[in-house]
Amino acid sequence: MKNKIHNLSLRGITGIFAGVISLIYIFGIHLLLSQYASGSAGVSVLPISFFEMLILGVTFLYILISYITITLINRRRRKKLYLRKWDFKAKKIRRIYLVFLLLGGIILYFLMANGLLKLVIPTSLILYGIAGIICNKRTFGATAVLGFIFFILGGLAILLPSFAFYLWGFAFGICHIIYGLVYFNYKR
């Protein structure tokens, strides 16, 4: 079991924290978007290009905070077990998610630039699901199951665009929390 705990593991408290951070981010984005659309708050007077930069900045901050939180919690866990800081598995998983993050960023940018905003959420869910499926053989737990859930929720977001935001929140928030709770005290 020791060698399956890597620096990017969502096992236990890490998955719970990742889910809570995701829910806070999604709530914040939803609040900003609804205020901008209603025209009743201070953000509604911002030019659209500045508002897009604000959303991009908040998203970058969310990714950075999530990554640092996950890495720090797992570093402490690995230190207690006297394991190396970055083993081969952790580096490989980091590369896979980095490739999907960059690929996803490029794809999402082109979707937004071409006015296909309804495909942004489904695409992000599907790409994250594929990354989870690919990383499964290097992780402890049911990462492939989590990946398939994300993939299915991405498909549902395409079919039900009015529920896409809620599916996004459920996937990144609730599913990560459930995954963390399932493996909180799991010993193998």
N, C-alpha and C positions, 0 to 999 in steps of 0.2 A: 504494500500500500504506500510506503514511503516514496517510492520512485514515481508514483502516479500523481503526487501533489506537486503542481508546477506553479509558477508565478502568476499565471493568468486563470487559475482555477476559480470556478463559480460555486464551489462546494461550500456548504454551511453559511456562515455569517457573511462571507464575501458575496454570495448570490443574493442574500437578503439586502445587503447594502446597495448592490448594483440595481436591484429592483426598486428600492426606495428612491435612489438618485434618479432613476429613469422616470418614476412617477412624478417627482418634483419637476423635472425638466419638461415632461409632456404637459403637465398642468400649466407651467409657465408659458410654454409655446402656445397652448390653447388660449390662455388668457390674453396674450399679446395679439394673436390673430383675431380673436373675437372683439377686442377693443378697437383694433384697426378697422375691422369690417363695419362695426357699428358707428364709428365716427364720434363716439361719445367721450373718449379719453384723450390724454395727452399724446399718445403715440399716433393717433389718427391724423395729426397735423404734419407728421413726418413725410418727406418725399418717399416714394416707393423704393427708390434705390437705397436710401439710408435705412429704411425699414428692413429690406432684404439683408443688408450688411449687419443689422442688429440681430436678426434671426441666425445668420451665419456665425456671428460672434458667440451667441448663446449656445449654439450647437457645438462649436469648437470647445467652449468652456466645459460643456457637459461631457464630451468625449475625454478631455484632459482630466477632469475630476474623477470620472469613472475609472480610467486607466490607473491613475495614481492610487486611488483607494484600493482597487483590486490588487495591485502590485504590493502595496505596503502591508495589507492584511496577510497576503500569502507569504511575503518575505518573513514576517514574524512567525508564521506557522512552520515554515521550512527551517527557520533558525532553531526552533524548539526541537525539531527532529534531526538536527545536525546534517542538513542537506545543503548541497551547493546552491549558490544564488541563482544562476541561470544555467540549467542543464540543457542538453540537446533538445528534449521534448518542448521545453518552454520556449526556446528560440524558434523552433519549427512552428509552433502554434502562433507565436507572435508574428512571424513572417506571413503565415496564412491570413490572419486577421488584418494585418497591415495591407496586404495585397487586396483583400476584399474591401477594406476601408477606402483605399485609393481608387480602386475600380468603381466602387459604389459612388464615391464623390464625383468622379468624372461622369458616370452614367446619370446621376441625379442632376448634375449641373446641366447636361444636355437636355434632359427632360424638362427642367424648369425654363431653360433658354428657349425651348420650342413650344412653351405654353402647355405642356402635358403635366400639369401639377397634380392631377388625380392619380398619376402613376408613381409619384414620389414615395408615398408610404408603402404601397405594395412591393415596389422594387427594393426598398430598404429591408423589408421583412424577408423577402425571398433571398436576397444576397446574404443576410445574416444567417438564415436557415441553412443555406448551402455551406457556408463556412463552418457552422456547427457540425454538419454531417461529415465534412471532410476531416475535421479535427477529432472526431470520435475515437479513432484507433489510438490516439495519443493521450487520451484523457481518462480520468476515473469518473465513472457515472454514466448516465444516459444522455450524453451530449447529442447523439444522433436523434434521440426522441425529441429533445428540445429543438433541434434543428428542423425536424419534420413538422413540429407544431408551428414554428415560425413560417415555414414554407406554406403550410395549409392556410394559416392566417393571412399570409400575403395573397394567396389565391382568392380567399374570401373578400379581402379588401378590394381586389379588382372587380369582383362580382357585385359587391355591396359598397360602392364608393361613399355613401352617406354614413356608413359605420366605420370607415377606414381609420379615422383618428382614434376611435375607441378600441379597435382591434390592435392598433399600434401600442396604445397604453397597456392593454391587456398582455400583449406579447412581451414587451420590454420590461414592464413593471411587474405584473402579477406572476407571469411564468417564471421570471428570474427568482422572485421571492419563493414561489412553490418549489422550484428546483433547489434553492438553498436550504429550505426547511426539510425537504426529503433527505438530503445528504448531510444534515446538521450533525447528527450523532451516529451516522452510518459507519460501521467498522467493517472492514473486509479482511 
